[in-house]
């Protein structure tokens, strides 16, 4: 399985593709500066019975185990007046993540796992 990664800092950027192996996988970069963003994208094949946990952006974010056909709604369906009055968009990642509201497109922050019974596949930052 391949994963595309990108690091952006105040002094430059670095990116690449890594072939993920069983066990730990490490990405190293010599790019200097203040970290602006660090992303990794990969397509995972999941069985329909596999559960997916995506860590939320902030501590009060709801973090259920999803299925491969789940979607994350974000603020879709909440009237704009309600969002503005209660400032719902101030309590999450709504200003920097696009919520496509499409089945199978999920996102999280810092780590996630896939669980098939008692077997886990963990994707996480070690820093």
N, CA, C and O atoms as CSV, one atom per row, in Angstrom:
chain,resi,resn,atom,element,x,y,z
A,1,UNK,N,N,0.848,-1.164,0.000
A,1,UNK,CA,C,0.000,0.000,0.000
A,1,UNK,C,C,0.901,1.236,0.000
A,1,UNK,O,O,1.859,1.316,0.769
A,2,UNK,N,N,0.588,2.187,-0.859
A,2,UNK,CA,C,1.365,3.424,-0.952
A,2,UNK,C,C,0.648,4.558,-0.238
A,2,UNK,O,O,-0.580,4.610,-0.182
A,3,UNK,N,N,1.456,5.470,0.310
A,3,UNK,CA,C,0.924,6.651,0.981
A,3,UNK,C,C,1.686,7.867,0.471
A,3,UNK,O,O,2.912,7.840,0.368
A,4,UNK,N,N,0.959,8.932,0.153
A,4,UNK,CA,C,1.570,10.202,-0.252
A,4,UNK,C,C,1.632,11.107,0.964
A,4,UNK,O,O,0.653,11.221,1.701
A,5,UNK,N,N,2.784,11.758,1.187
A,5,UNK,CA,C,2.941,12.645,2.334
A,5,UNK,C,C,3.500,13.983,1.891
A,5,UNK,O,O,4.172,14.090,0.865
A,6,UNK,N,N,3.204,15.013,2.697
A,6,UNK,CA,C,3.691,16.361,2.398
A,6,UNK,C,C,3.877,17.124,3.703
A,6,UNK,O,O,3.017,17.095,4.585
A,7,UNK,N,N,5.011,17.806,3.811
A,7,UNK,CA,C,5.320,18.657,4.951
A,7,UNK,C,C,5.545,20.062,4.416
A,7,UNK,O,O,6.304,20.244,3.464
A,8,UNK,N,N,4.896,21.061,5.013
A,8,UNK,CA,C,5.059,22.458,4.609
A,8,UNK,C,C,5.495,23.246,5.837
A,8,UNK,O,O,4.881,23.149,6.900
A,9,UNK,N,N,6.572,24.035,5.679
A,9,UNK,CA,C,7.054,24.885,6.768
A,9,UNK,C,C,7.212,26.311,6.263
A,9,UNK,O,O,6.959,26.605,5.094
A,10,UNK,N,N,7.634,27.189,7.161
A,10,UNK,CA,C,7.859,28.589,6.792
A,10,UNK,C,C,9.043,28.753,5.838
A,10,UNK,O,O,9.183,29.797,5.202
A,11,UNK,N,N,9.897,27.729,5.733
A,11,UNK,CA,C,11.084,27.833,4.884
A,11,UNK,C,C,11.083,26.897,3.683
A,11,UNK,O,O,12.063,26.852,2.939
A,12,UNK,N,N,10.024,26.163,3.485
A,12,UNK,CA,C,9.989,25.265,2.340
A,12,UNK,C,C,9.028,24.118,2.547
A,12,UNK,O,O,8.190,24.135,3.449
A,13,UNK,N,N,9.169,23.123,1.693
A,13,UNK,CA,C,8.293,21.957,1.791
A,13,UNK,C,C,9.041,20.719,1.331
A,13,UNK,O,O,10.097,20.812,0.705
A,14,UNK,N,N,8.493,19.582,1.643
A,14,UNK,CA,C,9.046,18.301,1.247
A,14,UNK,C,C,7.864,17.367,1.053
A,14,UNK,O,O,6.859,17.487,1.754
A,15,UNK,N,N,7.971,16.447,0.121
A,15,UNK,CA,C,6.884,15.509,-0.115
A,15,UNK,C,C,7.443,14.236,-0.720
A,15,UNK,O,O,8.593,14.191,-1.158
A,16,UNK,N,N,6.626,13.220,-0.736
A,16,UNK,CA,C,7.061,11.968,-1.318
A,16,UNK,C,C,5.988,10.910,-1.230
A,16,UNK,O,O,4.861,11.156,-0.802
A,17,UNK,N,N,6.380,9.727,-1.649
A,17,UNK,CA,C,5.505,8.559,-1.607
A,17,UNK,C,C,6.271,7.470,-0.875
A,17,UNK,O,O,7.458,7.261,-1.129
A,18,UNK,N,N,5.602,6.782,0.024
A,18,UNK,CA,C,6.217,5.692,0.774
A,18,UNK,C,C,5.389,4.429,0.566
A,18,UNK,O,O,4.159,4.472,0.572
A,19,UNK,N,N,6.069,3.319,0.383
A,19,UNK,CA,C,5.401,2.016,0.318
A,19,UNK,C,C,5.321,1.504,1.752
A,19,UNK,O,O,6.344,1.180,2.354
A,20,UNK,N,N,4.114,1.432,2.297
A,20,UNK,CA,C,3.932,1.029,3.686
A,20,UNK,C,C,4.175,-0.469,3.847
A,20,UNK,O,O,3.666,-1.278,3.071
A,21,UNK,N,N,4.957,-0.826,4.863
A,21,UNK,CA,C,5.291,-2.206,5.176
A,21,UNK,C,C,4.587,-2.602,6.468
A,21,UNK,O,O,4.070,-1.741,7.179
A,22,UNK,N,N,4.562,-3.882,6.775
A,22,UNK,CA,C,4.031,-4.327,8.070
A,22,UNK,C,C,4.920,-3.780,9.170
A,22,UNK,O,O,6.127,-3.633,8.977
A,23,UNK,N,N,4.343,-3.482,10.309
A,23,UNK,CA,C,5.110,-2.941,11.422
A,23,UNK,C,C,5.211,-1.435,11.331
A,23,UNK,O,O,4.370,-0.784,10.709
A,24,UNK,N,N,6.236,-0.881,11.949
A,24,UNK,CA,C,6.433,0.577,11.954
A,24,UNK,C,C,6.944,1.055,10.605
A,24,UNK,O,O,7.736,0.381,9.946
A,25,UNK,N,N,6.476,2.230,10.209
A,25,UNK,CA,C,6.970,2.913,9.012
A,25,UNK,C,C,7.356,4.315,9.441
A,25,UNK,O,O,6.636,4.946,10.214
A,26,UNK,N,N,8.471,4.804,8.957
A,26,UNK,CA,C,8.959,6.118,9.353
A,26,UNK,C,C,9.187,6.989,8.126
A,26,UNK,O,O,9.629,6.507,7.083
A,27,UNK,N,N,8.882,8.273,8.260
A,27,UNK,CA,C,9.179,9.278,7.235
A,27,UNK,C,C,10.084,10.307,7.882
A,27,UNK,O,O,9.765,10.834,8.948
A,28,UNK,N,N,11.201,10.595,7.252
A,28,UNK,CA,C,12.148,11.589,7.760
A,28,UNK,C,C,12.294,12.699,6.727
A,28,UNK,O,O,12.315,12.443,5.524
A,29,UNK,N,N,12.395,13.928,7.207
A,29,UNK,CA,C,12.581,15.075,6.326
A,29,UNK,C,C,13.550,16.043,6.982
A,29,UNK,O,O,13.555,16.196,8.203
A,30,UNK,N,N,14.366,16.695,6.170
A,30,UNK,CA,C,15.319,17.689,6.668
A,30,UNK,C,C,14.821,19.113,6.487
A,30,UNK,O,O,15.577,20.058,6.717
A,31,UNK,N,N,13.558,19.295,6.078
A,31,UNK,CA,C,13.039,20.639,5.857
A,31,UNK,C,C,13.034,21.404,7.185
A,31,UNK,O,O,12.622,20.872,8.216
A,32,UNK,N,N,13.489,22.639,7.145
A,32,UNK,CA,C,13.603,23.483,8.347
A,32,UNK,C,C,12.450,24.478,8.394
A,32,UNK,O,O,11.716,24.636,7.419
A,33,UNK,N,N,12.294,25.150,9.537
A,33,UNK,CA,C,11.299,26.202,9.670
A,33,UNK,C,C,10.171,25.818,10.602
A,33,UNK,O,O,10.185,24.752,11.217
A,34,UNK,N,N,9.194,26.702,10.696
A,34,UNK,CA,C,8.021,26.500,11.549
A,34,UNK,C,C,7.002,25.678,10.775
A,34,UNK,O,O,6.617,26.039,9.662
A,35,UNK,N,N,6.571,24.579,11.363
A,35,UNK,CA,C,5.649,23.666,10.704
A,35,UNK,C,C,4.310,24.349,10.425
A,35,UNK,O,O,3.692,24.923,11.322
A,36,UNK,N,N,3.884,24.278,9.191
A,36,UNK,CA,C,2.598,24.831,8.783
A,36,UNK,C,C,1.573,23.708,8.628
A,36,UNK,O,O,0.442,23.823,9.100
A,37,UNK,N,N,1.977,22.615,7.959
A,37,UNK,CA,C,1.079,21.468,7.824
A,37,UNK,C,C,1.877,20.203,7.544
A,37,UNK,O,O,2.984,20.236,7.007
A,38,UNK,N,N,1.278,19.105,7.924
A,38,UNK,CA,C,1.855,17.788,7.692
A,38,UNK,C,C,0.691,16.868,7.363
A,38,UNK,O,O,-0.189,16.660,8.198
A,39,UNK,N,N,0.677,16.318,6.164
A,39,UNK,CA,C,-0.455,15.490,5.744
A,39,UNK,C,C,0.019,14.174,5.141
A,39,UNK,O,O,1.126,14.080,4.610
A,40,UNK,N,N,-0.828,13.170,5.232
A,40,UNK,CA,C,-0.604,11.896,4.576
A,40,UNK,C,C,-1.939,11.426,4.031
A,40,UNK,O,O,-2.954,11.453,4.727
A,41,UNK,N,N,-1.929,11.000,2.793
A,41,UNK,CA,C,-3.147,10.482,2.182
A,41,UNK,C,C,-2.887,9.084,1.660
A,41,UNK,O,O,-1.858,8.818,1.038
A,42,UNK,N,N,-3.840,8.186,1.923
A,42,UNK,CA,C,-3.736,6.833,1.417
A,42,UNK,C,C,-5.129,6.268,1.228
A,42,UNK,O,O,-6.079,6.670,1.899
A,43,UNK,N,N,-5.233,5.343,0.316
A,43,UNK,CA,C,-6.493,4.641,0.096
A,43,UNK,C,C,-6.390,3.287,0.767
A,43,UNK,O,O,-5.478,2.509,0.487
A,44,UNK,N,N,-7.320,3.015,1.643
A,44,UNK,CA,C,-7.308,1.768,2.387
A,44,UNK,C,C,-8.475,0.897,1.955
A,44,UNK,O,O,-9.598,1.371,1.785
A,45,UNK,N,N,-8.191,-0.373,1.783
A,45,UNK,CA,C,-9.260,-1.320,1.502
A,45,UNK,C,C,-9.724,-1.886,2.840
A,45,UNK,O,O,-8.923,-2.383,3.632
A,46,UNK,N,N,-11.016,-1.802,3.075
A,46,UNK,CA,C,-11.584,-2.269,4.334
A,46,UNK,C,C,-12.721,-3.230,4.028
A,46,UNK,O,O,-13.441,-3.065,3.043
A,47,UNK,N,N,-12.874,-4.230,4.877
A,47,UNK,CA,C,-14.041,-5.090,4.743
A,47,UNK,C,C,-15.248,-4.340,5.302
A,47,UNK,O,O,-15.091,-3.409,6.091
A,48,UNK,N,N,-16.438,-4.739,4.897
A,48,UNK,CA,C,-17.640,-4.025,5.344
A,48,UNK,C,C,-17.860,-4.157,6.847
A,48,UNK,O,O,-18.575,-3.349,7.440
A,49,UNK,N,N,-17.249,-5.175,7.475
A,49,UNK,CA,C,-17.418,-5.349,8.926
A,49,UNK,C,C,-16.315,-4.669,9.732
A,49,UNK,O,O,-16.356,-4.681,10.962
A,50,UNK,N,N,-15.332,-4.077,9.058
A,50,UNK,CA,C,-14.228,-3.411,9.759
A,50,UNK,C,C,-14.691,-2.065,10.319
A,50,UNK,O,O,-15.483,-1.362,9.691
A,51,UNK,N,N,-14.198,-1.719,11.490
A,51,UNK,CA,C,-14.524,-0.450,12.141
A,51,UNK,C,C,-13.356,0.519,11.976
A,51,UNK,O,O,-12.195,0.112,11.977
A,52,UNK,N,N,-13.679,1.811,11.835
A,52,UNK,CA,C,-12.676,2.851,11.623
A,52,UNK,C,C,-12.843,3.911,12.705
A,52,UNK,O,O,-13.928,4.469,12.872
A,53,UNK,N,N,-11.768,4.187,13.440
A,53,UNK,CA,C,-11.786,5.243,14.447
A,53,UNK,C,C,-10.871,6.363,13.969
A,53,UNK,O,O,-9.697,6.127,13.684
A,54,UNK,N,N,-11.401,7.583,13.880
A,54,UNK,CA,C,-10.634,8.764,13.493
A,54,UNK,C,C,-10.642,9.710,14.683
A,54,UNK,O,O,-11.704,10.181,15.091
A,55,UNK,N,N,-9.453,9.997,15.254
A,55,UNK,CA,C,-9.371,10.897,16.393
A,55,UNK,C,C,-9.872,12.282,15.992
A,55,UNK,O,O,-9.573,12.761,14.898
A,56,UNK,N,N,-10.626,12.918,16.870
A,56,UNK,CA,C,-11.173,14.239,16.588
A,56,UNK,C,C,-10.156,15.345,16.789
A,56,UNK,O,O,-9.114,15.140,17.411
A,57,UNK,N,N,-10.464,16.518,16.260
A,57,UNK,CA,C,-9.557,17.670,16.315
A,57,UNK,C,C,-9.410,18.217,17.731
A,57,UNK,O,O,-8.309,18.594,18.133
A,58,UNK,N,N,-10.490,18.265,18.484
A,58,UNK,CA,C,-10.436,18.811,19.839
A,58,UNK,C,C,-11.100,17.832,20.797
A,58,UNK,O,O,-11.817,16.929,20.366
A,59,UNK,N,N,-10.866,18.004,22.084
A,59,UNK,CA,C,-11.288,17.010,23.064
A,59,UNK,C,C,-12.798,16.773,23.101
A,59,UNK,O,O,-13.226,15.686,23.490
A,60,UNK,N,N,-13.601,17.729,22.719
A,60,UNK,CA,C,-15.048,17.537,22.786
A,60,UNK,C,C,-15.636,17.046,21.458
A,60,UNK,O,O,-16.855,16.957,21.307
A,61,UNK,N,N,-14.764,16.729,20.502
A,61,UNK,CA,C,-15.229,16.209,19.222
A,61,UNK,C,C,-15.771,14.795,19.403
A,61,UNK,O,O,-15.129,13.961,20.040
A,62,UNK,N,N,-16.936,14.525,18.854
A,62,UNK,CA,C,-17.494,13.185,18.890
A,62,UNK,C,C,-16.649,12.267,18.017
A,62,UNK,O,O,-16.378,12.584,16.859
A,63,UNK,N,N,-16.236,11.134,18.566
A,63,UNK,CA,C,-15.337,10.224,17.849
A,63,UNK,C,C,-15.876,8.797,17.912
A,63,UNK,O,O,-15.379,7.987,18.694
A,64,UNK,N,N,-16.871,8.480,17.111
A,64,UNK,CA,C,-17.362,7.099,17.100
A,64,UNK,C,C,-16.476,6.209,16.225
A,64,UNK,O,O,-15.612,6.706,15.503
A,65,UNK,N,N,-16.690,4.923,16.291
A,65,UNK,CA,C,-16.102,4.027,15.299
A,65,UNK,C,C,-17.031,4.050,14.089
A,65,UNK,O,O,-18.231,3.799,14.207
A,66,UNK,N,N,-16.468,4.352,12.941
A,66,UNK,CA,C,-17.238,4.410,11.703
A,66,UNK,C,C,-17.152,3.082,10.969
A,66,UNK,O,O,-16.347,2.221,11.328
A,67,UNK,N,N,-17.973,2.913,9.948
A,67,UNK,CA,C,-17.850,1.804,9.008
A,67,UNK,C,C,-17.258,2.377,7.717
A,67,UNK,O,O,-17.248,3.594,7.538
A,68,UNK,N,N,-16.765,1.522,6.815
A,68,UNK,CA,C,-16.210,2.043,5.563
A,68,UNK,C,C,-17.201,2.835,4.711
A,68,UNK,O,O,-16.786,3.594,3.836
A,69,UNK,N,N,-18.497,2.672,4.952
A,69,UNK,CA,C,-19.491,3.423,4.171
A,69,UNK,C,C,-20.047,4.633,4.920
A,69,UNK,O,O,-21.002,5.258,4.460
A,70,UNK,N,N,-19.457,4.969,6.073
A,70,UNK,CA,C,-19.912,6.130,6.855
A,70,UNK,C,C,-19.471,7.431,6.199
A,70,UNK,O,O,-18.608,7.443,5.321
A,71,UNK,N,N,-20.072,8.512,6.639
A,71,UNK,CA,C,-19.631,9.853,6.245
A,71,UNK,C,C,-19.630,10.729,7.496
A,71,UNK,O,O,-20.344,10.459,8.462
A,72,UNK,N,N,-18.817,11.779,7.458
A,72,UNK,CA,C,-18.780,12.749,8.547
A,72,UNK,C,C,-19.549,13.968,8.063
A,72,UNK,O,O,-19.157,14.605,7.085
A,73,UNK,N,N,-20.630,14.291,8.737
A,73,UNK,CA,C,-21.532,15.346,8.264
A,73,UNK,C,C,-20.998,16.748,8.476
A,73,UNK,O,O,-21.298,17.639,7.682
A,74,UNK,N,N,-20.219,16.971,9.513
A,74,UNK,CA,C,-19.821,18.346,9.805
A,74,UNK,C,C,-21.041,19.159,10.161
A,74,UNK,O,O,-21.872,18.712,10.952
A,75,UNK,N,N,-21.166,20.340,9.596
A,75,UNK,CA,C,-22.308,21.212,9.887
A,75,UNK,C,C,-23.377,21.139,8.800
A,75,UNK,O,O,-24.304,21.948,8.794
A,76,UNK,N,N,-23.260,20.177,7.877
A,76,UNK,CA,C,-24.284,20.021,6.837
A,76,UNK,C,C,-25.641,19.794,7.487
A,76,UNK,O,O,-25.769,18.967,8.390
A,77,UNK,N,N,-26.634,20.511,7.040
A,77,UNK,CA,C,-27.989,20.344,7.543
A,77,UNK,C,C,-28.360,21.264,8.689
A,77,UNK,O,O,-29.532,21.336,9.058
A,78,UNK,N,N,-27.392,21.970,9.263
A,78,UNK,CA,C,-27.701,22.922,10.336
A,78,UNK,C,C,-27.890,24.297,9.690
A,78,UNK,O,O,-27.012,24.753,8.957
A,79,UNK,N,N,-29.011,24.961,9.945
A,79,UNK,CA,C,-29.239,26.275,9.332
A,79,UNK,C,C,-28.130,27.266,9.691
A,79,UNK,O,O,-27.653,27.288,10.826
A,80,UNK,N,N,-27.731,28.076,8.726
A,80,UNK,CA,C,-26.653,29.061,8.906
A,80,UNK,C,C,-26.932,29.984,10.095
A,80,UNK,O,O,-26.009,30.335,10.829
A,81,UNK,N,N,-28.185,30.380,10.292
A,81,UNK,CA,C,-28.523,31.257,11.423
A,81,UNK,C,C,-28.190,30.574,12.748
A,81,UNK,O,O,-27.698,31.227,13.669
A,82,UNK,N,N,-28.449,29.277,12.856
A,82,UNK,CA,C,-28.122,28.530,14.076
A,82,UNK,C,C,-26.622,28.399,14.278
A,82,UNK,O,O,-26.130,28.502,15.402
A,83,UNK,N,N,-25.894,28.171,13.189
A,83,UNK,CA,C,-24.433,28.093,13.267
A,83,UNK,C,C,-23.869,29.410,13.780
A,83,UNK,O,O,-23.011,29.421,14.663
A,84,UNK,N,N,-24.352,30.522,13.225
A,84,UNK,CA,C,-23.859,31.836,13.629
A,84,UNK,C,C,-24.261,32.188,15.067
A,84,UNK,O,O,-23.441,32.695,15.832
A,85,UNK,N,N,-25.516,31.922,15.435
A,85,UNK,CA,C,-26.005,32.294,16.765
A,85,UNK,C,C,-25.272,31.528,17.866
A,85,UNK,O,O,-24.872,32.109,18.875
A,86,UNK,N,N,-25.099,30.216,17.665
A,86,UNK,CA,C,-24.467,29.377,18.687
A,86,UNK,C,C,-22.960,29.181,18.450
A,86,UNK,O,O,-22.302,28.482,19.221
A,87,UNK,N,N,-22.412,29.789,17.392
A,87,UNK,CA,C,-20.981,29.696,17.050
A,87,UNK,C,C,-20.501,28.249,16.946
A,87,UNK,O,O,-19.400,27.921,17.388
A,88,UNK,N,N,-21.336,27.383,16.358
A,88,UNK,CA,C,-20.957,25.979,16.215
A,88,UNK,C,C,-19.659,25.802,15.435
A,88,UNK,O,O,-18.910,24.856,15.682
A,89,UNK,N,N,-19.392,26.696,14.506
A,89,UNK,CA,C,-18.199,26.545,13.662
A,89,UNK,C,C,-16.915,26.946,14.383
A,89,UNK,O,O,-15.842,26.894,13.782
A,90,UNK,N,N,-16.990,27.336,15.627
A,90,UNK,CA,C,-15.797,27.707,16.404
A,90,UNK,C,C,-15.260,26.537,17.224
A,90,UNK,O,O,-14.233,26.667,17.891
A,91,UNK,N,N,-15.938,25.412,17.179
A,91,UNK,CA,C,-15.593,24.291,18.046
A,91,UNK,C,C,-15.092,23.066,17.287
A,91,UNK,O,O,-15.327,21.942,17.730
A,92,UNK,N,N,-14.439,23.241,16.204
A,92,UNK,CA,C,-13.944,22.101,15.444
A,92,UNK,C,C,-12.994,22.532,14.354
A,92,UNK,O,O,-12.379,23.595,14.430
A,93,UNK,N,N,-12.879,21.703,13.349
A,93,UNK,CA,C,-11.946,21.946,12.254
A,93,UNK,C,C,-12.644,22.465,10.995
A,93,UNK,O,O,-12.124,22.303,9.890
A,94,UNK,N,N,-13.807,23.082,11.152
A,94,UNK,CA,C,-14.634,23.493,10.020
A,94,UNK,C,C,-13.995,24.565,9.145
A,94,UNK,O,O,-14.377,24.723,7.985
A,95,UNK,N,N,-13.028,25.300,9.683
A,95,UNK,CA,C,-12.405,26.377,8.912
A,95,UNK,C,C,-11.224,25.909,8.070
A,95,UNK,O,O,-10.735,26.665,7.231
A,96,UNK,N,N,-10.750,24.669,8.276
A,96,UNK,CA,C,-9.617,24.218,7.472
A,96,UNK,C,C,-9.773,22.801,6.908
A,96,UNK,O,O,-8.825,22.273,6.326
A,97,UNK,N,N,-10.925,22.183,7.064
A,97,UNK,CA,C,-11.194,20.874,6.468
A,97,UNK,C,C,-12.500,20.970,5.688
A,97,UNK,O,O,-13.502,21.485,6.183
A,98,UNK,N,N,-12.465,20.462,4.457
A,98,UNK,CA,C,-13.680,20.388,3.650
A,98,UNK,C,C,-14.436,19.118,4.041
A,98,UNK,O,O,-13.875,18.024,3.988
A,99,UNK,N,N,-15.675,19.255,4.423
A,99,UNK,CA,C,-16.513,18.110,4.755
A,99,UNK,C,C,-17.327,17.742,3.518
A,99,UNK,O,O,-18.359,18.362,3.262
A,100,UNK,N,N,-16.892,16.751,2.748
A,100,UNK,CA,C,-17.605,16.428,1.518
A,100,UNK,C,C,-18.939,15.733,1.735
A,100,UNK,O,O,-19.754,15.666,0.814
A,101,UNK,N,N,-19.183,15.204,2.962
A,101,UNK,CA,C,-20.431,14.514,3.262
A,101,UNK,C,C,-20.703,13.397,2.256
A,101,UNK,O,O,-21.831,13.219,1.798
A,102,UNK,N,N,-19.638,12.641,1.917
A,102,UNK,CA,C,-19.759,11.517,1.000
A,102,UNK,C,C,-19.341,10.240,1.709
A,102,UNK,O,O,-18.377,10.234,2.474
A,103,UNK,N,N,-20.058,9.173,1.460
A,103,UNK,CA,C,-19.750,7.898,2.088
A,103,UNK,C,C,-18.313,7.478,1.782
A,103,UNK,O,O,-17.852,7.567,0.644
A,104,UNK,N,N,-17.617,7.017,2.825
A,104,UNK,CA,C,-16.267,6.508,2.658
A,104,UNK,C,C,-15.175,7.562,2.695
A,104,UNK,O,O,-13.997,7.216,2.604
A,105,UNK,N,N,-15.524,8.836,2.827
A,105,UNK,CA,C,-14.526,9.903,2.925
A,105,UNK,C,C,-14.525,10.436,4.349
A,105,UNK,O,O,-15.418,11.182,4.751
A,106,UNK,N,N,-13.499,10.036,5.108
A,106,UNK,CA,C,-13.393,10.377,6.521
A,106,UNK,C,C,-12.093,11.126,6.763
A,106,UNK,O,O,-11.166,11.024,5.960
A,107,UNK,N,N,-12.009,11.862,7.835
A,107,UNK,CA,C,-10.757,12.524,8.212
A,107,UNK,C,C,-10.652,12.575,9.728
A,107,UNK,O,O,-11.651,12.496,10.443
A,108,UNK,N,N,-9.413,12.710,10.204
A,108,UNK,CA,C,-9.169,12.781,11.632
A,108,UNK,C,C,-7.938,13.612,11.902
A,108,UNK,O,O,-7.391,14.256,11.006
A,109,UNK,N,N,-7.510,13.588,13.150
A,109,UNK,CA,C,-6.398,14.427,13.593
A,109,UNK,C,C,-5.449,13.586,14.430
A,109,UNK,O,O,-5.853,13.053,15.463
A,110,UNK,N,N,-4.234,13.459,14.020
A,110,UNK,CA,C,-3.103,12.846,14.716
A,110,UNK,C,C,-3.061,11.310,14.702
A,110,UNK,O,O,-1.969,10.753,14.590
A,111,UNK,N,N,-4.164,10.618,14.809
A,111,UNK,CA,C,-4.098,9.161,14.692
A,111,UNK,C,C,-5.444,8.577,14.324
A,111,UNK,O,O,-6.487,9.216,14.463
A,112,UNK,N,N,-5.391,7.337,13.847
A,112,UNK,CA,C,-6.605,6.590,13.535
A,112,UNK,C,C,-6.275,5.109,13.588
A,112,UNK,O,O,-5.113,4.713,13.495
A,113,UNK,N,N,-7.310,4.301,13.739
A,113,UNK,CA,C,-7.095,2.855,13.642
A,113,UNK,C,C,-8.238,2.223,12.873
A,113,UNK,O,O,-9.335,2.774,12.780
A,114,UNK,N,N,-7.953,1.052,12.324
A,114,UNK,CA,C,-8.955,0.195,11.718
A,114,UNK,C,C,-8.996,-1.066,12.569
A,114,UNK,O,O,-7.950,-1.607,12.927
A,115,UNK,N,N,-10.193,-1.537,12.893
A,115,UNK,CA,C,-10.338,-2.694,13.780
A,115,UNK,C,C,-11.197,-3.755,13.134
A,115,UNK,O,O,-12.323,-3.493,12.711
A,116,UNK,N,N,-10.654,-4.958,13.062
A,116,UNK,CA,C,-11.395,-6.132,12.606
A,116,UNK,C,C,-11.394,-7.109,13.770
A,116,UNK,O,O,-10.431,-7.852,13.958
A,117,UNK,N,N,-12.472,-7.112,14.555
A,117,UNK,CA,C,-12.506,-7.927,15.765
A,117,UNK,C,C,-11.481,-7.411,16.763
A,117,UNK,O,O,-11.579,-6.271,17.218
A,118,UNK,N,N,-10.501,-8.237,17.109
A,118,UNK,CA,C,-9.439,-7.832,18.034
A,118,UNK,C,C,-8.148,-7.469,17.309
A,118,UNK,O,O,-7.130,-7.239,17.962
A,119,UNK,N,N,-8.159,-7.411,15.984
A,119,UNK,CA,C,-6.987,-7.068,15.182
A,119,UNK,C,C,-7.065,-5.584,14.800
A,119,UNK,O,O,-8.053,-5.150,14.208
A,120,UNK,N,N,-6.024,-4.803,15.138
A,120,UNK,CA,C,-5.991,-3.366,14.889
A,120,UNK,C,C,-4.888,-3.007,13.907
A,120,UNK,O,O,-3.815,-3.610,13.924
A,121,UNK,N,N,-5.151,-2.022,13.046
A,121,UNK,CA,C,-4.116,-1.365,12.230
A,121,UNK,C,C,-4.090,0.094,12.665
A,121,UNK,O,O,-5.065,0.819,12.468
A,122,UNK,N,N,-2.977,0.528,13.257
A,122,UNK,CA,C,-2.846,1.870,13.814
A,122,UNK,C,C,-2.032,2.744,12.883
A,122,UNK,O,O,-0.973,2.333,12.410
A,123,UNK,N,N,-2.522,3.958,12.611
A,123,UNK,CA,C,-1.801,4.980,11.859
A,123,UNK,C,C,-1.705,6.179,12.783
A,123,UNK,O,O,-2.723,6.766,13.149
A,124,UNK,N,N,-0.452,6.558,13.176
A,124,UNK,CA,C,-0.294,7.591,14.197
A,124,UNK,C,C,1.031,8.313,14.060
A,124,UNK,O,O,1.989,7.788,13.493
A,125,UNK,N,N,1.067,9.514,14.585
A,125,UNK,CA,C,2.305,10.273,14.695
A,125,UNK,C,C,2.995,9.860,15.991
A,125,UNK,O,O,2.342,9.663,17.016
A,126,UNK,N,N,4.319,9.731,15.936
A,126,UNK,CA,C,5.067,9.395,17.148
A,126,UNK,C,C,5.580,10.626,17.854
A,126,UNK,O,O,6.280,10.508,18.860
A,127,UNK,N,N,5.251,11.818,17.352
A,127,UNK,CA,C,5.743,13.049,17.949
A,127,UNK,C,C,4.606,13.794,18.629
A,127,UNK,O,O,4.822,14.866,19.195
